[in-house]
Amino acid sequence: MITSVEEMIGKYVNAWNHHNVDEFKAAFAECWSADATYTDPNYDIAGLDAIAELAQISLDKLPGRTFSVLTQPEYHHNVGRYNWQVHLPEGTKDGFDYFEFNSEFKITRIVSFF
């Protein structure tokens, strides 16, 4: 059971660091509500299976990439934002996410910018 926004975001970002769709799905299930949505410049998806599949697509395109939280989340009224970093063989890139969450500290919406 997640007890804080910081823990929720940590679990979400770390979920991207797994190695196959089954691992992705299990990790996201800890912090992702069943009907959560994810939007970035290239994707607009909904649900646990979709986020796990997107993580697999990301790993297939960028083998060896890992993500980390760059700044702790700022939040209020079940919405927030934080900065993240992706570590690639050629260096790092930064991005940020806007997120919404429910009373169980599960993400209901992510809008990602990179």
A tleap script that builds the chain and sets N, CA, C and O, in Angstrom:
source leaprc.protein.ff14SB
mol = sequence {
  NMET ILE THR SER VAL GLU GLU MET ILE GLY
  LYS TYR VAL ASN ALA TRP ASN HIE HIE ASN
  VAL ASP GLU PHE LYS ALA ALA PHE ALA GLU
  CYS TRP SER ALA ASP ALA THR TYR THR ASP
  PRO ASN TYR ASP ILE ALA GLY LEU ASP ALA
  ILE ALA GLU LEU ALA GLN ILE SER LEU ASP
  LYS LEU PRO GLY ARG THR PHE SER VAL LEU
  THR GLN PRO GLU TYR HIE HIE ASN VAL GLY
  ARG TYR ASN TRP GLN VAL HIE LEU PRO GLU
  GLY THR LYS ASP GLY PHE ASP TYR PHE GLU
  PHE ASN SER GLU PHE LYS ILE THR ARG ILE
  VAL SER PHE CPHE
}
set mol.1.N position { 0.839 -1.178 0.000 }
set mol.1.CA position { 0.000 0.000 0.000 }
set mol.1.C position { 0.890 1.250 0.000 }
set mol.1.O position { 1.796 1.375 0.824 }
set mol.2.N position { 0.631 2.139 -0.901 }
set mol.2.CA position { 1.388 3.382 -1.013 }
set mol.2.C position { 0.808 4.389 -0.026 }
set mol.2.O position { -0.409 4.503 0.122 }
set mol.3.N position { 1.699 5.117 0.647 }
set mol.3.CA position { 1.239 6.035 1.684 }
set mol.3.C position { 1.602 7.496 1.433 }
set mol.3.O position { 1.307 8.356 2.263 }
set mol.4.N position { 2.242 7.789 0.292 }
set mol.4.CA position { 2.596 9.180 0.011 }
set mol.4.C position { 2.730 9.414 -1.490 }
set mol.4.O position { 2.909 8.475 -2.265 }
set mol.5.N position { 2.641 10.657 -1.878 }
set mol.5.CA position { 2.831 11.032 -3.285 }
set mol.5.C position { 4.261 10.722 -3.719 }
set mol.5.O position { 4.484 10.227 -4.824 }
set mol.6.N position { 5.222 11.010 -2.857 }
set mol.6.CA position { 6.622 10.745 -3.195 }
set mol.6.C position { 6.855 9.261 -3.481 }
set mol.6.O position { 7.552 8.910 -4.432 }
set mol.7.N position { 6.274 8.401 -2.661 }
set mol.7.CA position { 6.393 6.960 -2.887 }
set mol.7.C position { 5.709 6.557 -4.184 }
set mol.7.O position { 6.252 5.755 -4.945 }
set mol.8.N position { 4.519 7.105 -4.449 }
set mol.8.CA position { 3.776 6.806 -5.675 }
set mol.8.C position { 4.598 7.163 -6.910 }
set mol.8.O position { 4.726 6.352 -7.828 }
set mol.9.N position { 5.154 8.369 -6.935 }
set mol.9.CA position { 5.938 8.801 -8.087 }
set mol.9.C position { 7.217 7.979 -8.204 }
set mol.9.O position { 7.620 7.620 -9.311 }
set mol.10.N position { 7.852 7.681 -7.094 }
set mol.10.CA position { 9.037 6.830 -7.126 }
set mol.10.C position { 8.750 5.470 -7.735 }
set mol.10.O position { 9.526 4.978 -8.556 }
set mol.11.N position { 7.648 4.862 -7.342 }
set mol.11.CA position { 7.263 3.564 -7.894 }
set mol.11.C position { 6.934 3.674 -9.385 }
set mol.11.O position { 7.293 2.801 -10.175 }
set mol.12.N position { 6.251 4.752 -9.757 }
set mol.12.CA position { 5.905 4.950 -11.167 }
set mol.12.C position { 7.169 5.078 -12.023 }
set mol.12.O position { 7.306 4.392 -13.035 }
set mol.13.N position { 8.071 5.939 -11.624 }
set mol.13.CA position { 9.291 6.142 -12.421 }
set mol.13.C position { 10.118 4.857 -12.453 }
set mol.13.O position { 10.630 4.479 -13.507 }
set mol.14.N position { 10.251 4.192 -11.328 }
set mol.14.CA position { 11.011 2.940 -11.293 }
set mol.14.C position { 10.355 1.831 -12.112 }
set mol.14.O position { 11.042 0.931 -12.595 }
set mol.15.N position { 9.040 1.886 -12.273 }
set mol.15.CA position { 8.352 0.873 -13.081 }
set mol.15.C position { 8.885 0.858 -14.512 }
set mol.15.O position { 8.930 -0.197 -15.145 }
set mol.16.N position { 9.283 2.004 -15.019 }
set mol.16.CA position { 9.828 2.102 -16.379 }
set mol.16.C position { 11.171 1.390 -16.513 }
set mol.16.O position { 11.630 1.174 -17.635 }
set mol.17.N position { 11.807 1.024 -15.418 }
set mol.17.CA position { 13.146 0.428 -15.457 }
set mol.17.C position { 13.148 -1.093 -15.489 }
set mol.17.O position { 14.208 -1.713 -15.391 }
set mol.18.N position { 11.991 -1.692 -15.622 }
set mol.18.CA position { 11.943 -3.158 -15.688 }
set mol.18.C position { 12.311 -3.632 -17.093 }
set mol.18.O position { 12.677 -2.826 -17.948 }
set mol.19.N position { 12.212 -4.950 -17.329 }
set mol.19.CA position { 12.815 -5.508 -18.541 }
set mol.19.C position { 11.885 -6.242 -19.486 }
set mol.19.O position { 12.315 -6.653 -20.564 }
set mol.20.N position { 10.623 -6.422 -19.118 }
set mol.20.CA position { 9.683 -7.054 -20.053 }
set mol.20.C position { 8.271 -6.652 -19.668 }
set mol.20.O position { 8.038 -6.102 -18.591 }
set mol.21.N position { 7.338 -6.930 -20.555 }
set mol.21.CA position { 5.972 -6.431 -20.377 }
set mol.21.C position { 5.322 -6.960 -19.104 }
set mol.21.O position { 4.551 -6.240 -18.469 }
set mol.22.N position { 5.614 -8.195 -18.718 }
set mol.22.CA position { 5.031 -8.734 -17.488 }
set mol.22.C position { 5.565 -8.007 -16.256 }
set mol.22.O position { 4.808 -7.699 -15.336 }
set mol.23.N position { 6.876 -7.733 -16.240 }
set mol.23.CA position { 7.454 -6.975 -15.133 }
set mol.23.C position { 6.900 -5.547 -15.107 }
set mol.23.O position { 6.580 -5.015 -14.044 }
set mol.24.N position { 6.791 -4.932 -16.299 }
set mol.24.CA position { 6.225 -3.583 -16.364 }
set mol.24.C position { 4.817 -3.568 -15.779 }
set mol.24.O position { 4.479 -2.706 -14.967 }
set mol.25.N position { 4.011 -4.521 -16.197 }
set mol.25.CA position { 2.615 -4.557 -15.752 }
set mol.25.C position { 2.529 -4.724 -14.229 }
set mol.25.O position { 1.745 -4.034 -13.577 }
set mol.26.N position { 3.311 -5.616 -13.673 }
set mol.26.CA position { 3.288 -5.832 -12.219 }
set mol.26.C position { 3.730 -4.572 -11.479 }
set mol.26.O position { 3.137 -4.214 -10.461 }
set mol.27.N position { 4.748 -3.907 -11.973 }
set mol.27.CA position { 5.259 -2.700 -11.308 }
set mol.27.C position { 4.264 -1.543 -11.415 }
set mol.27.O position { 4.010 -0.849 -10.431 }
set mol.28.N position { 3.706 -1.337 -12.599 }
set mol.28.CA position { 2.732 -0.252 -12.755 }
set mol.28.C position { 1.465 -0.521 -11.935 }
set mol.28.O position { 0.838 0.421 -11.450 }
set mol.29.N position { 1.089 -1.767 -11.776 }
set mol.29.CA position { -0.129 -2.099 -11.021 }
set mol.29.C position { -0.068 -1.575 -9.586 }
set mol.29.O position { -1.110 -1.343 -8.973 }
set mol.30.N position { 1.119 -1.389 -9.050 }
set mol.30.CA position { 1.260 -0.885 -7.688 }
set mol.30.C position { 0.889 0.591 -7.559 }
set mol.30.O position { 0.488 1.034 -6.482 }
set mol.31.N position { 1.019 1.358 -8.648 }
set mol.31.CA position { 0.858 2.816 -8.554 }
set mol.31.C position { -0.076 3.404 -9.613 }
set mol.31.O position { -0.221 4.624 -9.682 }
set mol.32.N position { -0.699 2.584 -10.423 }
set mol.32.CA position { -1.472 3.012 -11.590 }
set mol.32.C position { -2.917 2.553 -11.403 }
set mol.32.O position { -3.159 1.359 -11.227 }
set mol.33.N position { -3.874 3.469 -11.437 }
set mol.33.CA position { -5.276 3.055 -11.314 }
set mol.33.C position { -5.721 2.351 -12.600 }
set mol.33.O position { -5.151 2.573 -13.668 }
set mol.34.N position { -6.720 1.520 -12.487 }
set mol.34.CA position { -7.139 0.676 -13.608 }
set mol.34.C position { -7.487 1.461 -14.865 }
set mol.34.O position { -7.249 0.984 -15.974 }
set mol.35.N position { -8.044 2.651 -14.710 }
set mol.35.CA position { -8.470 3.435 -15.880 }
set mol.35.C position { -7.588 4.665 -16.127 }
set mol.35.O position { -8.008 5.605 -16.801 }
set mol.36.N position { -6.375 4.656 -15.583 }
set mol.36.CA position { -5.474 5.802 -15.725 }
set mol.36.C position { -5.107 6.049 -17.178 }
set mol.36.O position { -5.091 5.134 -18.001 }
set mol.37.N position { -4.811 7.312 -17.473 }
set mol.37.CA position { -4.410 7.686 -18.831 }
set mol.37.C position { -2.999 8.251 -18.835 }
set mol.37.O position { -2.527 8.803 -17.841 }
set mol.38.N position { -2.340 8.099 -19.976 }
set mol.38.CA position { -0.998 8.620 -20.202 }
set mol.38.C position { -1.009 9.331 -21.539 }
set mol.38.O position { -1.492 8.795 -22.537 }
set mol.39.N position { -0.471 10.551 -21.553 }
set mol.39.CA position { -0.402 11.332 -22.787 }
set mol.39.C position { 0.985 11.941 -22.893 }
set mol.39.O position { 1.510 12.496 -21.928 }
set mol.40.N position { 1.571 11.832 -24.075 }
set mol.40.CA position { 2.807 12.546 -24.389 }
set mol.40.C position { 2.694 13.011 -25.839 }
set mol.40.O position { 1.649 12.800 -26.454 }
set mol.41.N position { 3.715 13.629 -26.405 }
set mol.41.CA position { 3.576 14.115 -27.776 }
set mol.41.C position { 3.259 13.034 -28.810 }
set mol.41.O position { 2.750 13.339 -29.889 }
set mol.42.N position { 3.558 11.771 -28.485 }
set mol.42.CA position { 3.378 10.685 -29.458 }
set mol.42.C position { 2.277 9.694 -29.113 }
set mol.42.O position { 1.820 8.958 -29.988 }
set mol.43.N position { 1.843 9.658 -27.865 }
set mol.43.CA position { 0.895 8.640 -27.421 }
set mol.43.C position { -0.213 9.235 -26.569 }
set mol.43.O position { -0.018 10.234 -25.875 }
set mol.44.N position { -1.365 8.610 -26.633 }
set mol.44.CA position { -2.505 8.932 -25.777 }
set mol.44.C position { -3.181 7.598 -25.482 }
set mol.44.O position { -3.944 7.090 -26.304 }
set mol.45.N position { -2.904 7.031 -24.313 }
set mol.45.CA position { -3.339 5.671 -24.010 }
set mol.45.C position { -4.079 5.623 -22.685 }
set mol.45.O position { -4.059 6.583 -21.915 }
set mol.46.N position { -4.729 4.504 -22.428 }
set mol.46.CA position { -5.463 4.315 -21.173 }
set mol.46.C position { -5.323 2.870 -20.720 }
set mol.46.O position { -5.341 1.945 -21.532 }
set mol.47.N position { -5.185 2.689 -19.414 }
set mol.47.CA position { -5.203 1.360 -18.819 }
set mol.47.C position { -3.838 0.782 -18.529 }
set mol.47.O position { -2.818 1.242 -19.043 }
set mol.48.N position { -3.845 -0.235 -17.694 }
set mol.48.CA position { -2.623 -0.899 -17.243 }
set mol.48.C position { -1.899 -1.619 -18.375 }
set mol.48.O position { -0.681 -1.496 -18.504 }
set mol.49.N position { -2.627 -2.361 -19.188 }
set mol.49.CA position { -1.982 -3.073 -20.295 }
set mol.49.C position { -1.302 -2.097 -21.247 }
set mol.49.O position { -0.201 -2.361 -21.731 }
set mol.50.N position { -1.950 -0.980 -21.513 }
set mol.50.CA position { -1.400 -0.006 -22.458 }
set mol.50.C position { -0.117 0.638 -21.936 }
set mol.50.O position { 0.825 0.832 -22.705 }
set mol.51.N position { -0.061 0.971 -20.651 }
set mol.51.CA position { 1.160 1.590 -20.122 }
set mol.51.C position { 2.298 0.575 -20.088 }
set mol.51.O position { 3.449 0.937 -20.331 }
set mol.52.N position { 1.998 -0.681 -19.793 }
set mol.52.CA position { 3.026 -1.727 -19.816 }
set mol.52.C position { 3.552 -1.933 -21.233 }
set mol.52.O position { 4.757 -2.088 -21.432 }
set mol.53.N position { 2.661 -1.934 -22.207 }
set mol.53.CA position { 3.074 -2.084 -23.607 }
set mol.53.C position { 3.903 -0.886 -24.063 }
set mol.53.O position { 4.877 -1.052 -24.796 }
set mol.54.N position { 3.527 0.313 -23.639 }
set mol.54.CA position { 4.292 1.506 -24.002 }
set mol.54.C position { 5.702 1.439 -23.402 }
set mol.54.O position { 6.673 1.796 -24.069 }
set mol.55.N position { 5.819 0.993 -22.173 }
set mol.55.CA position { 7.141 0.849 -21.562 }
set mol.55.C position { 7.990 -0.152 -22.348 }
set mol.55.O position { 9.193 0.051 -22.513 }
set mol.56.N position { 7.373 -1.223 -22.828 }
set mol.56.CA position { 8.113 -2.202 -23.638 }
set mol.56.C position { 8.549 -1.587 -24.963 }
set mol.56.O position { 9.677 -1.807 -25.403 }
set mol.57.N position { 7.676 -0.824 -25.599 }
set mol.57.CA position { 8.034 -0.126 -26.842 }
set mol.57.C position { 9.222 0.802 -26.598 }
set mol.57.O position { 10.167 0.841 -27.386 }
set mol.58.N position { 9.161 1.543 -25.499 }
set mol.58.CA position { 10.250 2.459 -25.139 }
set mol.58.C position { 11.568 1.701 -24.965 }
set mol.58.O position { 12.603 2.126 -25.479 }
set mol.59.N position { 11.529 0.596 -24.253 }
set mol.59.CA position { 12.741 -0.196 -24.030 }
set mol.59.C position { 13.256 -0.783 -25.339 }
set mol.59.O position { 14.466 -0.827 -25.560 }
set mol.60.N position { 12.357 -1.234 -26.207 }
set mol.60.CA position { 12.779 -1.785 -27.497 }
set mol.60.C position { 13.467 -0.724 -28.354 }
set mol.60.O position { 14.434 -1.019 -29.057 }
set mol.61.N position { 12.969 0.507 -28.294 }
set mol.61.CA position { 13.568 1.606 -29.072 }
set mol.61.C position { 14.879 2.089 -28.465 }
set mol.61.O position { 15.792 2.494 -29.184 }
set mol.62.N position { 14.967 2.045 -27.137 }
set mol.62.CA position { 16.132 2.584 -26.419 }
set mol.62.C position { 16.651 1.559 -25.419 }
set mol.62.O position { 16.511 1.759 -24.212 }
set mol.63.N position { 17.247 0.463 -25.893 }
set mol.63.CA position { 17.739 -0.561 -24.969 }
set mol.63.C position { 18.720 0.035 -23.961 }
set mol.63.O position { 19.565 0.861 -24.305 }
set mol.64.N position { 18.590 -0.400 -22.723 }
set mol.64.CA position { 19.500 0.061 -21.693 }
set mol.64.C position { 19.128 1.374 -21.045 }
set mol.64.O position { 19.808 1.817 -20.119 }
set mol.65.N position { 18.068 2.005 -21.508 }
set mol.65.CA position { 17.668 3.294 -20.913 }
set mol.65.C position { 17.117 3.054 -19.518 }
set mol.65.O position { 16.490 2.029 -19.253 }
set mol.66.N position { 17.358 4.013 -18.628 }
set mol.66.CA position { 16.781 3.964 -17.293 }
set mol.66.C position { 16.276 5.352 -16.921 }
set mol.66.O position { 16.788 6.366 -17.395 }
set mol.67.N position { 15.273 5.372 -16.075 }
set mol.67.CA position { 14.657 6.620 -15.636 }
set mol.67.C position { 14.899 6.838 -14.154 }
set mol.67.O position { 15.036 5.885 -13.387 }
set mol.68.N position { 14.949 8.107 -13.760 }
set mol.68.CA position { 15.049 8.451 -12.344 }
set mol.68.C position { 14.288 9.748 -12.087 }
set mol.68.O position { 14.068 10.553 -12.991 }
set mol.69.N position { 13.895 9.924 -10.838 }
set mol.69.CA position { 13.233 11.159 -10.416 }
set mol.69.C position { 14.323 12.218 -10.252 }
set mol.69.O position { 15.314 11.990 -9.558 }
set mol.70.N position { 14.140 13.363 -10.884 }
set mol.70.CA position { 15.113 14.446 -10.808 }
set mol.70.C position { 14.765 15.432 -9.699 }
set mol.70.O position { 15.652 15.919 -8.998 }
set mol.71.N position { 13.469 15.728 -9.538 }
set mol.71.CA position { 13.013 16.596 -8.449 }
set mol.71.C position { 11.829 15.940 -7.758 }
set mol.71.O position { 11.023 15.263 -8.396 }
set mol.72.N position { 11.730 16.138 -6.476 }
set mol.72.CA position { 10.592 15.595 -5.747 }
set mol.72.C position { 9.307 16.267 -6.228 }
set mol.72.O position { 9.325 17.437 -6.611 }
set mol.73.N position { 8.197 15.537 -6.209 }
set mol.73.CA position { 6.947 16.116 -6.707 }
set mol.73.C position { 6.452 17.284 -5.860 }
set mol.73.O position { 6.582 17.308 -4.636 }
set mol.74.N position { 5.882 18.244 -6.568 }
set mol.74.CA position { 5.115 19.313 -5.948 }
set mol.74.C position { 3.666 18.972 -6.220 }
set mol.74.O position { 3.335 18.581 -7.339 }
set mol.75.N position { 2.787 19.105 -5.233 }
set mol.75.CA position { 1.401 18.682 -5.439 }
set mol.75.C position { 0.466 19.358 -4.456 }
set mol.75.O position { 0.872 19.840 -3.398 }
set mol.76.N position { -0.796 19.374 -4.841 }
set mol.76.CA position { -1.904 19.795 -3.975 }
set mol.76.C position { -3.190 19.346 -4.648 }
set mol.76.O position { -3.230 19.190 -5.869 }
set mol.77.N position { -4.227 19.139 -3.877 }
set mol.77.CA position { -5.554 18.785 -4.401 }
set mol.77.C position { -5.516 17.671 -5.451 }
set mol.77.O position { -6.197 17.756 -6.473 }
set mol.78.N position { -4.737 16.651 -5.206 }
set mol.78.CA position { -4.653 15.466 -6.071 }
set mol.78.C position { -4.101 15.742 -7.467 }
set mol.78.O position { -4.386 14.996 -8.404 }
set mol.79.N position { -3.315 16.805 -7.611 }
set mol.79.CA position { -2.594 17.088 -8.858 }
set mol.79.C position { -1.166 17.493 -8.504 }
set mol.79.O position { -0.901 17.979 -7.404 }
set mol.80.N position { -0.258 17.288 -9.443 }
set mol.80.CA position { 1.114 17.674 -9.163 }
set mol.80.C position { 1.991 17.611 -10.389 }
set mol.80.O position { 1.537 17.363 -11.507 }
set mol.81.N position { 3.283 17.848 -10.135 }
set mol.81.CA position { 4.285 17.805 -11.192 }
set mol.81.C position { 5.622 17.425 -10.574 }
set mol.81.O position { 5.851 17.614 -9.380 }
set mol.82.N position { 6.492 16.890 -11.407 }
set mol.82.CA position { 7.859 16.570 -10.992 }
set mol.82.C position { 8.716 16.482 -12.255 }
set mol.82.O position { 8.199 16.345 -13.363 }
set mol.83.N position { 10.020 16.561 -12.069 }
set mol.83.CA position { 10.962 16.415 -13.173 }
set mol.83.C position { 11.610 15.040 -13.087 }
set mol.83.O position { 11.846 14.510 -12.001 }
set mol.84.N position { 11.887 14.485 -14.240 }
set mol.84.CA position { 12.531 13.183 -14.318 }
set mol.84.C position { 13.693 13.261 -15.292 }
set mol.84.O position { 13.849 14.240 -16.023 }
set mol.85.N position { 14.500 12.219 -15.290 }
set mol.85.CA position { 15.642 12.150 -16.192 }
set mol.85.C position { 15.723 10.745 -16.759 }
set mol.85.O position { 15.499 9.761 -16.055 }
set mol.86.N position { 16.046 10.666 -18.040 }
set mol.86.CA position { 16.292 9.372 -18.664 }
set mol.86.C position { 17.788 9.294 -18.963 }
set mol.86.O position { 18.382 10.228 -19.501 }
set mol.87.N position { 18.369 8.172 -18.604 }
set mol.87.CA position { 19.794 7.926 -18.801 }
set mol.87.C position { 19.934 7.019 -20.022 }
set mol.87.O position { 19.437 5.893 -20.042 }
set mol.88.N position { 20.616 7.534 -21.026 }
set mol.88.CA position { 20.810 6.834 -22.292 }
set mol.88.C position { 22.299 6.584 -22.496 }
set mol.88.O position { 23.118 7.248 -21.861 }
set mol.89.N position { 22.671 5.649 -23.359 }
set mol.89.CA position { 24.100 5.427 -23.609 }
set mol.89.C position { 24.837 6.709 -24.027 }
set mol.89.O position { 26.008 6.884 -23.691 }
set mol.90.N position { 24.167 7.589 -24.747 }
set mol.90.CA position { 24.818 8.814 -25.230 }
set mol.90.C position { 24.704 9.994 -24.270 }
set mol.90.O position { 25.209 11.076 -24.569 }
set mol.91.N position { 24.056 9.810 -23.131 }
set mol.91.CA position { 23.924 10.891 -22.160 }
set mol.91.C position { 22.564 10.876 -21.498 }
set mol.91.O position { 21.862 9.865 -21.521 }
set mol.92.N position { 22.191 12.005 -20.905 }
set mol.92.CA position { 20.907 12.098 -20.217 }
set mol.92.C position { 20.028 13.148 -20.873 }
set mol.92.O position { 20.508 14.079 -21.520 }
set mol.93.N position { 18.736 12.973 -20.688 }
set mol.93.CA position { 17.742 13.945 -21.129 }
set mol.93.C position { 16.748 14.131 -19.994 }
set mol.93.O position { 16.441 13.193 -19.258 }
set mol.94.N position { 16.252 15.349 -19.865 }
set mol.94.CA position { 15.298 15.671 -18.810 }
set mol.94.C position { 13.898 15.845 -19.368 }
set mol.94.O position { 13.718 16.203 -20.533 }
set mol.95.N position { 12.914 15.589 -18.528 }
set mol.95.CA position { 11.521 15.818 -18.869 }
set mol.95.C position { 10.749 16.123 -17.602 }
set mol.95.O position { 11.305 16.107 -16.504 }
set mol.96.N position { 9.467 16.401 -17.759 }
set mol.96.CA position { 8.632 16.581 -16.578 }
set mol.96.C position { 7.249 16.026 -16.850 }
set mol.96.O position { 6.808 15.935 -17.996 }
set mol.97.N position { 6.582 15.662 -15.785 }
set mol.97.CA position { 5.234 15.119 -15.867 }
set mol.97.C position { 4.295 15.929 -14.995 }
set mol.97.O position { 4.640 16.339 -13.887 }
set mol.98.N position { 3.100 16.149 -15.520 }
set mol.98.CA position { 1.951 16.620 -14.754 }
set mol.98.C position { 1.189 15.351 -14.391 }
set mol.98.O position { 1.027 14.472 -15.237 }
set mol.99.N position { 0.721 15.237 -13.156 }
set mol.99.CA position { -0.001 14.020 -12.784 }
set mol.99.C position { -1.222 14.341 -11.929 }
set mol.99.O position { -1.303 15.381 -11.275 }
set mol.100.N position { -2.167 13.402 -11.961 }
set mol.100.CA position { -3.329 13.420 -11.085 }
set mol.100.C position { -3.375 12.067 -10.383 }
set mol.100.O position { -2.935 11.059 -10.935 }
set mol.101.N position { -3.910 12.050 -9.160 }
set mol.101.CA position { -3.934 10.810 -8.393 }
set mol.101.C position { -5.188 10.752 -7.527 }
set mol.101.O position { -5.837 11.766 -7.272 }
set mol.102.N position { -5.509 9.541 -7.082 }
set mol.102.CA position { -6.704 9.349 -6.263 }
set mol.102.C position { -6.343 9.222 -4.780 }
set mol.102.O position { -5.176 9.349 -4.408 }
set mol.103.N position { -7.335 8.974 -3.948 }
set mol.103.CA position { -7.123 8.908 -2.498 }
set mol.103.C position { -6.305 7.695 -2.066 }
set mol.103.O position { -5.833 7.644 -0.930 }
set mol.104.N position { -6.132 6.725 -2.947 }
set mol.104.CA position { -5.318 5.538 -2.660 }
set mol.104.C position { -3.875 5.716 -3.120 }
set mol.104.O position { -3.103 4.757 -3.114 }
set mol.105.N position { -3.504 6.929 -3.517 }
set mol.105.CA position { -2.177 7.230 -4.061 }
set mol.105.C position { -1.879 6.372 -5.279 }
set mol.105.O position { -0.805 5.783 -5.406 }
set mol.106.N position { -2.857 6.318 -6.167 }
set mol.106.CA position { -2.662 5.678 -7.466 }
set mol.106.C position { -2.850 6.744 -8.536 }
set mol.106.O position { -3.763 7.566 -8.459 }
set mol.107.N position { -1.987 6.719 -9.515 }
set mol.107.CA position { -2.033 7.696 -10.595 }
set mol.107.C position { -3.285 7.470 -11.423 }
set mol.107.O position { -3.613 6.339 -11.780 }
set mol.108.N position { -3.983 8.561 -11.724 }
set mol.108.CA position { -5.157 8.498 -12.599 }
set mol.108.C position { -4.894 9.150 -13.962 }
set mol.108.O position { -5.593 8.880 -14.939 }
set mol.109.N position { -3.858 10.024 -14.005 }
set mol.109.CA position { -3.530 10.685 -15.256 }
set mol.109.C position { -2.082 11.178 -15.213 }
set mol.109.O position { -1.632 11.752 -14.222 }
set mol.110.N position { -1.367 10.940 -16.311 }
set mol.110.CA position { -0.016 11.488 -16.493 }
set mol.110.C position { -0.001 12.204 -17.832 }
set mol.110.O position { -0.483 11.670 -18.831 }
set mol.111.N position { 0.548 13.404 -17.857 }
set mol.111.CA position { 0.835 14.122 -19.099 }
set mol.111.C position { 2.337 14.370 -19.061 }
set mol.111.O position { 2.833 15.086 -18.191 }
set mol.112.N position { 3.054 13.780 -20.004 }
set mol.112.CA position { 4.507 13.803 -19.995 }
set mol.112.C position { 5.051 14.742 -21.056 }
set mol.112.O position { 4.559 14.784 -22.184 }
set mol.113.N position { 6.072 15.491 -20.677 }
set mol.113.CA position { 6.726 16.433 -21.580 }
set mol.113.C position { 8.209 16.102 -21.625 }
set mol.113.O position { 8.854 15.937 -20.589 }
set mol.114.N position { 8.742 16.008 -22.844 }
set mol.114.CA position { 10.183 15.743 -22.995 }
set mol.114.C position { 10.682 16.361 -24.284 }
set mol.114.O position { 11.867 16.254 -24.602 }
savepdb mol mol.pdb
quit
